[in-house]
């Protein structure tokens, strides 16, 4: 039985169920989404000023922050350095 938050997380991971997708996330494309590939969650601490720029860009482009961050990361990480 899962007693602590860590125990509950381990129990959820052990089932191997795919991450729930929102509408429009199932297809791979230029938005940085990797289609049906299993997703992992990360946490990133941002300076308040950078977070404000992120929210502003999301508002300008529409969509959501997750999709924008995925697209920006994919564009940056796919470039040869």
N, C-alpha and C positions, 0 to 999 in steps of 0.2 A: 504494500500500500504506500502511496506517495504522501509523505508527511511534511516535507520541506519544499520550498520552491525549486531547489536544485534537484530533488527527487522527482518532482513532477516534470521538470525539463528532460531528465534522463528517460523517464517513462515515455514521454511524447516522442523523443528521438528514436527510441528503440522500435517503434512501430513502423518507421520508414515511410510514413504517409507523405505524399507530395504537399508542398505548400499550396494553400488555397489561392486561387488566382482571381483577380478582379476582371470584369468584362474588358476585353481588348488586350489582355496581357498574354493570350495564348499563342500569338504569332510572333515569330522572330522578325526583326526588321532594323531599320536605321535608328530606332529609338534606343538601342542598347539592350533591349530585352533579348534573352537567349532562348526564347521559345519554350519548349517543353522541358528544358534542362532543369533539374532540381535547383532551387534557390537556397541560399544561406543568408542569415540575417547578420548584419554588422551594426555596430554603434560607433558613431563618430562625433566627437565633441568639436563644435565649430565656434569660432569667435562670433559674437553677436553681430558684428558688422557683415561677416560673410553669410551668416544665416539670413540676414535682411536682404542681401543681394540675391540669394537663392530664391526667397519668397517673391521678390519683385520680378525676377525672370520667369518664374512659374506663372505669375499673374499675367505677364505680358504675352507669354506663349500659349497659355492654357495648359491643360493637362494636370499632372501632379508632380510633386517633388521627387518621388521615387523614379519615375520615368526619366525625368531630366537628369538626375544624378547618374542613373545607369547609362544614359546616352553619353554624358560628358566623360564618365570613366572609361567607357568602351572606346570613345574617340581618342582619349589620351593614351590608354594602354595598348591600343592597336597600332600606334605610330612607332616606327623604328627609331631608336635613340642612339 
